Amino acid sequence: MKKLMVTFSLSVFILGLAQAQAFQKQSLVGNVGLGFGWYGYGYSTTSIPAITLSLEKGVWDISNVGIISLGGIAGYKHTGFHYQVPPNYSDHWSWNDFLIAARAAIHPFFIKNDKVDLYGGVALGMRFETWKYSYFAAVPEYYTTHYSYGLFSIFAGCRYYFINNLAVFGELGYGPGYFTLGLSGKF
């Protein structure tokens, strides 16, 4: 994970050594992404990548520093585990996590490239988890529990616009995944 973070950071820095600013005041950008590398639930769990939707708008231009953006993120993650011993015993666990958070980011001016948007920021919100357990033997048993957690995250990311209003993006930080990849659209 550390090598991935260093490689990502160096790539972003090298891409950013060029001409104009990709993110500006009044920019409105939406992201759709898949998050990878969330916390583990135990041995042999299966999961789908987290699905994320986020939106941000450039709201303040801070002289010689960058653009401050405000927005939000919503995400979903499912993980499950199934254990079976023939002929008549099985356990099934599943976790469904939803999150919603407000985000603020800075898009620094030192990256002068109209195709690259480097940013970092914080998110504050809530994570809602539903845990289900099913036990099948002589008498089936079912349990469902709901939890809510506060969410605080620091994140860093980069968008590369391969055409004027469409970009690929990558983000590092805690949220629906430790590493998120996806597409961004500028409106």
Secondary structure, 3 states (H helix, E strand, C coil): CHHHHHHHHHHHHHHCCCCCECCCCCCEEEEEEEEECCCCCCCCCEECCEEEEEEEEEEEEECCCEEEEEEEEEEEEEEEEEEEECCCEEEEEEEEEEEEEEEEEEEECCCCECCEEEEEEEEEEEEEEEEEEEEECCCCEEEEEEEEEEEEEEEEEEEEEEECCEEEEEEEECCCCCEEEEEEEEC
